[in-house]
C-alpha cells in the first residue's frame, strides 16, 4: 500500500504513534509519506527508501490575521496524493487533519482514516465552538480508530460520534524495551526500591503526588529512589518541592533522555499519578522492560494494567496509596518478580508491533 500520514510532529503521544506506525509500515514493505509542517521528532535518524517527508508550506497573506494552515495542509495532501498515487490518508487528530483530509478527498477521491487522540475527545470535545466541524470531519472519515475503549466511549459522548470506532491499542518495540541489567546509574547502597516516572512534566501528570509519596516511602526505606525522566512546564515546581521536602538524595531528575530503555532497567517499578490518560505508551514501555506498574485508575490505564497482576491501580490524588503499593513491592520480592514476568507477558500477548500493525492493515484494506 501507498499511505499518507498526517500528524503533529511533536514528542507527544500522537506524534510518536503516527511516526512509529509509519516506520513499521515501511518495514513491512508499504510506502509511507509523512505530510506535516516539519519532520516528526520520532522520525529523526530513521532511514528507509519507503519513507518520504513532504513539508507543508503556509503562505503569509496580508488579508488574513492568521496563516491558513488547514487550507495549506489540504492542498499539500491533495497534491501528494495525486503525485504519489496514494491509496489512503491516515490522519492523527481530527482538527485540522481530518478536516484537511476531507477537503483533499473531495479533489482526489482518496479515502482517509482518522485516529482520535486525547485532546480530540477532551479539550476539543468539550469546546462548543469546534463541535460541529470536529464531529463532521470525524463522521465523514472512511474509518475511525482510537487507542483505548475509554477514548472511543469518550468520543461518542463528547463529540456525538455515531460511526464505528475501531479500538487499536498502542504498541511497543519489545526488542528495544526488554529486561536487562542496569548500566547507566550507580548501583544503590543497600536494598530499597527504585521507581521511575517518564513524562512531559505537565500539570495533568501530577508529578508532585509522586514526590509526596516519596516522603512516606523514605520514612520506611531511607535509601529508596525516584528517577524522574522528562521536562516541561512543571519541572521547576517539582524541583522546588523536592528541595522543600529534603528529598534531593532520593529523587533524581534527569531531563529529556534518548536512553530511556536503559533507564527503565535501573528501576524496580514504573509510577504514574496522572489525572487522566488515554492509553500511555510509557506504561507499555515499562511493562515491556519487565516493570510492575503503579498508576492511577483513570482513563484507559485500567485497560493496560490489571490490578494485582502486572501492577497496582491506585485512586487519583492519593500519594499515600502510591507509597503503599511501592512499599508492598519492596517488602515482597516474590510478588515483585511475579509482576515483572506478568508485565512482560502482557506486552507479548497484546502490544507487539506485529499484533497491532495487522489491525491497522485490516482497517486500511476495508476502506480501499
N, C-alpha and C positions, 0 to 999 in steps of 0.2 A: 504493500500500500504506500501511497504518497500522501503524507499527512502534514497539515499546517497547524502549528501550536502557537497560541497567543496567551501571554501571561504577564504579570508584573515581574520585572527582573530583579527581585529582591531576595534577601536572605530569609524571608518568612516562609511559612509552610506551603503556601500556594505556589510560589516561585520554585521552591525546591522540588515539590511533587511534579510540577509540569516539566521541569528540566530533566529530572531523573527519568521520568516516564519517556520523554523524547529520546534520551540516550539509550534506554533499554530497548525501545522500538527499533532504533538504528542497529543495535547489536543483533536483534532478531531478523535483520535484513530489510526493514522498512525505511524508506526515505523520510526524513523529518525536517521540516522547515520552521524555524522559530521566527515569529513576526512580532517585534516589540521595539520599544524606543531605545534600548541598549542591550548589550549582550548580558543574558542572565548570569547572576553571580555563580550559581552552581554549574554553569557551563564552562567556566574558566578552566582551561587546561584540557578539556575534553576534545579529542581528536578523532574524527571519523569522516570518511568520504560521503557518508549518508546523512550527515547533519549540516544544514546550511542556515546561516543567520541573515535575516532581512530586517534592516532598521527602518523604523517609521520616522519620517521627517515631517515636522509640523511647521508650516509656513506662517510667519507672523503677518497678519493683516491689520492695518490701522483701523479698519472698520470694526474689528472685534475687540472687546475688552479682554477676553481670554482666548488663548490659542485653541482652535477647533480640533482637538486631538481625536475625538471619535470619528470625525469625517476623514482625517488623515489616516487613521488606522484602518477604516473600512476600505479606503482607496487602495492602500498597500495590500490588504488581504485579497481584494479582488484581482489586483494586478499579478500578485504572486500566484494565485490560484490559476489564472489563465496561462501565465507564462510557464509554470511548472506542472500544469495539468494535475492539480491536487485532487485526491479522491474525497477528502473531507477536511474540515477545520475542527480542531479541538480547542475550545476556549476555556480559560480558567478565570473565574469571576464573571458575574453577569454584566455589571457595568464597569467600563463601557464595552467589554469584549463581546458579549453575546449580542448587544445592540449593533455593534460594527459587523459581526458575522452575519446578522440578519440582512443588513444592507448589502453585504458582499454576495450573499446567496441570491438576492434579487437580480443581481447582474449575471452571476455565473451559474446559478442553479446547483451549486455545490452544497451538500448537507453540512450541518455543524452540530457538534456535541458540546454541551455546556457542563462543566464541573463546578458545582457550588462550593464556596468556601465560607469561613466563619463570618466575615463582615457582610457577605451577601444576605445571610439569613438573620443576622442580629442588628448591626448598625443600619444597613440599608433597609432591611426588612421592617425596622421599626420607624423609619422616616417616611411619612406620608407623601412628602414632596417627590420621592423617587418611586413610589409604589407602582403606579400604572405602567411606566416604561420598563421597570425592573421585571415585573411579573410578565408583561407581554413578551419581553425578549427571551425569558426562560421558557414560557409556554410554547413559543414559536420554534424552539430548538427541536431538531430531529431526534435527539435523545438527551437525557439529563442524568448526571451522576452526582453522588455525594460520598464522602469518605466515612460516614457513620450513619447509623439509623437515626441517632439523635439529630444530626443535621438535616436529614431528609424529613423527619417529622416536624422540625422547627421551620423548615422552608415551606412546608404545606400550611403550617399555622400562620406564619408571619407574612408570607407572600401570597397565600391563597393559591398555591400551585396545585392543579388537578392532574397534571401529567405524571406518568410513572417516573419515579426517581430510582435509578439503579444504585444500590449501595455497594461500592467497591472500596475496600479499605486501603490505607496507605501500605507501602511495602518498604522493606529494608534489605540492604545487601548483607546477608548473613555470613558471607565470606569475608567481609570487611569488619563487621562488628561481631566479634566472637570472643569467648572466654580465653584469656591469656594472662601470663604473669605481668605485674606492673613493672614498667621500666622507666617511667617518667618522673615519679615522685619518690623522695627518700623514704625508705622503709620506716614504718611507725615504731616508736618505742612502746613496748607493752602491747597488750591485746585490747583493742577498742574499735568500735565500728567507725567506718568512714562512709559518709553519704556524699552523693554528687547531685547537683542540680544544673541543668543546661537550659538557658532561655535567652530572650532578648530584653530582659530586665524592664518589662512594662508593669504598670500598677496591677493589671489583671492577673499577673503571675504570683502576686502575694509573697514575694521572697522574704519579706520581713517576718512572716509567720514561720518560715523555716529557720530563720535566725533565732527567733524567740524559742523555738523548740530546742535549740542547742543549749539554751540556759538550763532546761530541765535535764537534758541528756548528760551534760557535763557535770552536773551535781553527782550523778551516779558513776559516770565514766569520764574522768577529767581529761583523758587523752583522746576522746572521740574527736573526729574531724569532719568538716563540711567543705567540699570543693564547689565553688560557685563559678560556672563557666558561662561567659557571655558579657554583654554590655548593653547599655541603653539608658533611657531617661531616669530610671530608678537607682542607678548604680551608686551615685553619691549618697543618696539617702540610706542605702543598705550599708555602705562603708561607715557612715557616721553611727549607725545603730550598732554595728559590730564593735566599734571602739567604745561606745557608751556602755555596752553590756560586758566589756572587758573580755571579748572572745577572740582577740586578734591571734592568739596562739592556736585557736581551734578552727577558725574559718579562713580559708584561702580563696581569694578572689583572683582569678587568672585571666579575665577578659576573654575576647574572642580567640579561639584556637582552631587550628586546622588539624590537630591531632586528637580529636575527641575520642576515637576508638581506643587509643592508648590510655587516655584519662579515665574512661569507663572501667578499664581493667584495674585501676588503682582504687576503686571503690567497692563497697560491700552491698550497697543498695542505691537506687535512684529515687529521689524525692521530688514531688510536685505538689504545690499548695494552691493551684490556680482557682480563680473564681468561676471560670468557665473555660471549656476546651471542646474542640470538635472531635479530634482524634490525633493526639500528639505524636508526631514522628519520633520525638525524643524518647517516649516510652518504649516504642518498638526497638530503638537503638539500644536502650538499656537492657531490655529483655533478651535481645539477640546476643548481648555481651554476657549474658548469664546473671543479670542483676535482678533481685526481687524489687518490686515497685512499691513505694509508699506514696499514695496520691489521693487527692480529694475526690469524693464520689460525685463528680459533676460532669455534665455534658456527655460526650462519647467515651469518657475514660472507663466506665464500667463495662463497655463492650470489649475493652482490651485487657483489663485487669480483673481477674476473678479473686475476690477477697478470700484470703486463706490458702489459695492455691499457688499463684505466681506473685503474690504481693498482698498488700493491705489497702483497703479503701477506708478513708477517714472523713469525718464531716468537715465541711468548709469552715474556715476561720477558727480552727481549734488546734493551735500549736501543740498543746499537751497531748493530743491524740497522735500526732506525728511522732512525738518523743516516745510515747508508749509503744508504738509499733517498732521504732528503731531499737529501743532497749530490749524488746522481746526477741528480735533477731540477734542482737548482741549476746543475749544470755542463752540462746538455744542454737548451737552450731548445726545440729541435725536438721532443725527447721530451716535454717538459712540455706543449707546445702540442698535440701529438697526443693525449696522455692527457686533456687538458681537453676536446677535442672528443669523444673516446670516452666520457668520463664523462657528459656531457650527452646524448649519443645513447643511452646505456644507459637513462637515465630516460625519455626519449621513447618508447623501444621497449617498456618493461616496466612502468613505475611511475607513469604518469599517473593522475589521478583517473578519467578515462573508462575506461581499461583495467581498473582494479581494481574500480571500482564495478559494472561489468557482471558480474563474477564473483560478487560478493555477491548481486546481484539474482537470478542463476541459482540460487544455493543457497536463497535465500528462496522462490522460486517452486516449488522442488522439495518443500518441506515444507508449503506452504499447501494 
